[in-house]
């Protein structure tokens, strides 16, 4: 038995998230079916975390235990032959049996893409949220500074979040412009359900002058989901990297 760590990228548009769910098409489910076909084993993969329906990934990580004799250097090629075009295994490594894709995570980075031009580009509509009005990026950056560090992010997570401890640490929250695109880059030690999308939705309200940057500390202190902005659409969000 050996444990493999795999890095996978996927277009999440047509999936009900990463984690397997009954009667739903998920990234995990499709990968497990492909693994069964090539190994003859019934394998369950363990992901670094969930992604919501419609959210993409560039660097999602999972581990799997297998008795297969497939050479390490052949795993990605063979597995990709059995996966649809919107799921790609980028890297496969053998790791110690003590490695855990979820519990060993130190940091995660998510990136949110906004198409900020008057008319959207049809070729990016699956990967960016279109906002036609100009965004005040300096105001958004001012607001973002208040979210850096350790806070209780109750106001910035879905009311459906089941975890009791909602304290998380954000190490990086940048707002960058690249041509017509605005990127919100968020790196932290962990994220609550819808947390990044609610942060983005709140920063967008600041950028549209619907909310003052200085109001962010009050939103945090309120610990009330109603005080933060709307949840940004899933399609603009990508799990960029998992750091161990």
C-alpha positions as CSV (number, residue, x, y, z in Angstrom):
1,X,0.0,0.0,0.0
2,X,1.3,3.4,-0.9
3,X,-0.1,6.9,-0.4
4,X,-0.1,9.3,-3.4
5,X,-0.5,13.0,-3.3
6,X,-2.1,14.5,-6.4
7,X,-2.6,18.0,-7.5
8,X,-5.7,18.6,-9.8
9,X,-7.0,21.5,-11.8
10,X,-10.6,21.7,-12.9
11,X,-13.3,23.8,-14.4
12,X,-16.0,23.6,-11.8
13,X,-18.8,25.0,-14.0
14,X,-20.6,21.7,-14.6
15,X,-20.0,20.1,-11.1
16,X,-21.8,20.3,-7.8
17,X,-18.5,21.1,-6.1
18,X,-15.5,18.9,-5.3
19,X,-16.8,16.7,-2.5
20,X,-18.8,13.7,-3.4
21,X,-22.6,14.0,-2.8
22,X,-25.5,11.6,-3.4
23,X,-27.1,11.9,-6.8
24,X,-24.8,14.8,-7.9
25,X,-21.9,15.0,-10.3
26,X,-18.9,16.1,-8.4
27,X,-15.1,16.3,-9.1
28,X,-14.3,13.7,-6.4
29,X,-16.9,11.3,-7.8
30,X,-15.5,11.5,-11.3
31,X,-11.9,11.1,-10.2
32,X,-12.9,8.1,-8.0
33,X,-14.6,6.4,-11.0
34,X,-11.5,6.9,-13.1
35,X,-9.3,5.5,-10.4
36,X,-11.5,2.4,-10.2
37,X,-11.3,1.8,-13.9
38,X,-7.5,1.9,-14.1
39,X,-6.7,0.1,-10.8
40,X,-9.6,-2.2,-10.3
41,X,-9.7,-1.0,-6.7
42,X,-12.5,0.8,-4.9
43,X,-10.6,3.9,-3.8
44,X,-11.7,6.9,-1.8
45,X,-9.7,10.1,-2.2
46,X,-9.3,12.7,0.6
47,X,-9.3,16.3,-0.5
48,X,-7.6,19.3,1.0
49,X,-11.0,20.9,1.3
50,X,-14.3,21.5,-0.4
51,X,-15.1,23.8,-3.2
52,X,-18.7,25.0,-3.9
53,X,-20.7,24.2,-7.0
54,X,-19.3,26.2,-9.9
55,X,-16.0,27.1,-8.2
56,X,-12.8,26.2,-10.1
57,X,-9.4,24.9,-9.0
58,X,-5.8,25.3,-10.3
59,X,-4.2,23.6,-7.4
60,X,-6.6,21.4,-5.4
61,X,-4.8,18.6,-3.6
62,X,-6.0,15.1,-2.5
63,X,-4.4,11.9,-1.3
64,X,-5.3,8.3,-2.1
65,X,-4.0,5.0,-0.9
66,X,-3.5,2.3,-3.5
67,X,-1.9,-1.1,-4.1
68,X,-1.6,-0.4,-7.8
69,X,1.7,-1.2,-9.5
70,X,1.4,1.7,-11.9
71,X,4.8,3.6,-12.0
72,X,4.7,6.9,-10.3
73,X,5.7,8.8,-13.5
74,X,2.8,7.3,-15.4
75,X,0.0,8.1,-13.0
76,X,-0.9,11.5,-14.3
77,X,-0.8,10.5,-18.0
78,X,-2.9,7.4,-17.4
79,X,-5.4,9.0,-15.1
80,X,-5.9,12.0,-17.4
81,X,-6.8,9.6,-20.3
82,X,-9.8,8.5,-18.2
83,X,-10.9,12.0,-17.1
84,X,-13.0,14.5,-18.9
85,X,-11.3,17.5,-20.4
86,X,-12.4,19.8,-17.6
87,X,-10.4,17.8,-15.0
88,X,-6.6,17.5,-15.2
89,X,-4.2,15.8,-12.9
90,X,-1.2,18.2,-12.8
91,X,1.2,16.3,-10.5
92,X,1.5,13.0,-8.6
93,X,3.9,12.4,-5.7
94,X,4.4,9.5,-3.4
95,X,4.2,10.7,0.2
96,X,4.6,9.1,3.7
97,X,1.5,7.3,5.0
98,X,1.3,10.0,7.7
99,X,0.6,12.7,5.1
100,X,-3.0,14.0,5.2
101,X,-4.2,16.3,2.4
102,X,-6.7,18.0,4.7
103,X,-5.2,18.1,8.2
104,X,-1.6,19.0,7.1
105,X,-2.6,22.2,5.2
106,X,-0.8,25.3,6.4
107,X,-2.3,27.9,4.0
108,X,-4.6,28.1,1.1
109,X,-4.8,30.7,-1.6
110,X,-7.9,31.6,-3.5
111,X,-8.2,34.1,-6.4
112,X,-11.3,35.8,-7.6
113,X,-11.5,37.3,-11.1
114,X,-13.7,40.2,-12.1
115,X,-14.2,41.3,-15.7
116,X,-14.4,45.1,-15.2
117,X,-15.1,46.4,-18.7
118,X,-18.3,47.8,-20.0
119,X,-19.0,44.8,-22.3
120,X,-18.0,41.3,-21.1
121,X,-15.7,39.0,-23.1
122,X,-17.7,35.9,-24.0
123,X,-14.6,33.8,-23.8
124,X,-14.2,34.5,-20.1
125,X,-17.8,34.3,-18.9
126,X,-17.2,30.9,-17.2
127,X,-14.2,32.2,-15.1
128,X,-15.0,35.8,-14.2
129,X,-17.8,37.8,-12.8
130,X,-18.7,40.7,-15.0
131,X,-19.1,44.1,-13.3
132,X,-19.5,46.9,-15.9
133,X,-19.2,49.9,-13.6
134,X,-15.6,51.0,-12.8
135,X,-14.3,49.9,-9.5
136,X,-12.4,52.2,-7.1
137,X,-9.5,49.9,-6.4
138,X,-7.8,52.1,-3.9
139,X,-11.0,52.1,-1.7
140,X,-11.1,48.3,-2.1
141,X,-7.5,48.0,-0.9
142,X,-8.2,50.2,2.1
143,X,-11.1,48.0,3.0
144,X,-9.0,44.8,2.5
145,X,-6.5,46.0,5.1
146,X,-9.0,45.7,7.9
147,X,-9.5,42.0,7.1
148,X,-5.9,41.1,7.4
149,X,-4.8,39.1,10.5
150,X,-6.9,37.0,12.9
151,X,-10.6,37.7,13.2
152,X,-13.9,36.1,13.9
153,X,-15.3,35.9,10.4
154,X,-18.9,35.1,11.3
155,X,-20.1,38.1,9.3
156,X,-18.3,36.8,6.3
157,X,-19.6,33.2,6.1
158,X,-22.8,31.6,5.1
159,X,-25.5,31.3,7.8
160,X,-25.4,27.5,6.9
161,X,-21.8,27.2,8.2
162,X,-21.9,24.4,10.7
163,X,-18.4,24.9,12.4
164,X,-18.5,26.6,15.8
165,X,-15.1,28.2,15.7
166,X,-15.2,30.9,13.0
167,X,-11.8,32.5,13.8
168,X,-9.5,32.5,10.8
169,X,-6.3,34.3,9.9
170,X,-5.8,36.1,6.5
171,X,-2.2,36.6,5.6
172,X,-2.7,38.3,2.3
173,X,-5.6,40.1,0.7
174,X,-4.6,42.0,-2.5
175,X,-6.6,43.8,-5.1
176,X,-4.8,43.8,-8.4
177,X,-5.6,45.0,-11.9
178,X,-4.4,43.2,-15.0
179,X,-5.8,44.9,-18.1
180,X,-9.6,44.7,-17.9
181,X,-9.5,42.2,-15.1
182,X,-9.5,42.9,-11.3
183,X,-8.1,40.0,-9.2
184,X,-8.8,39.6,-5.5
185,X,-6.1,37.4,-4.0
186,X,-6.8,35.9,-0.6
187,X,-4.4,33.7,1.3
188,X,-5.2,32.3,4.8
189,X,-4.9,29.4,7.2
190,X,-8.4,28.3,6.3
191,X,-11.7,29.5,5.0
192,X,-15.3,29.2,6.1
193,X,-18.3,28.3,3.8
194,X,-18.6,31.1,1.2
195,X,-16.1,33.2,3.1
196,X,-14.0,34.3,0.1
197,X,-17.0,35.1,-2.0
198,X,-18.6,37.2,0.7
199,X,-15.3,39.1,1.2
200,X,-15.2,39.8,-2.5
201,X,-18.9,40.8,-2.6
202,X,-18.2,43.2,0.3
203,X,-15.1,44.7,-1.4
204,X,-17.1,45.2,-4.6
205,X,-19.6,47.2,-2.7
206,X,-16.8,49.4,-1.5
207,X,-15.4,49.7,-5.0
208,X,-18.8,50.8,-6.2
209,X,-19.0,53.4,-3.4
210,X,-21.9,51.6,-1.8
211,X,-20.0,51.0,1.4
212,X,-17.2,52.9,3.2
213,X,-13.9,51.1,3.7
214,X,-13.9,52.3,7.4
215,X,-17.1,50.3,8.0
216,X,-15.3,46.9,7.8
217,X,-14.3,46.8,11.5
218,X,-17.9,47.3,12.5
219,X,-19.0,44.5,10.1
220,X,-16.4,42.1,11.7
221,X,-17.5,43.1,15.2
222,X,-21.2,42.5,14.5
223,X,-20.7,38.8,13.8
224,X,-23.8,39.0,11.7
225,X,-23.9,37.8,8.1
226,X,-26.5,40.4,7.2
227,X,-23.9,43.2,7.8
228,X,-21.6,42.1,5.1
229,X,-22.0,42.3,1.3
230,X,-23.6,39.9,-1.2
231,X,-22.0,36.5,-2.0
232,X,-20.1,37.0,-5.2
233,X,-20.9,34.4,-8.0
234,X,-19.1,31.1,-7.8
235,X,-17.8,31.2,-11.3
236,X,-15.2,33.9,-10.6
237,X,-13.5,31.9,-7.8
238,X,-10.5,29.6,-8.2
239,X,-8.7,27.6,-5.5
240,X,-5.2,28.6,-6.6
241,X,-2.8,26.8,-4.3
242,X,-2.6,24.7,-1.2
243,X,0.5,25.1,0.9
244,X,1.9,22.3,3.2
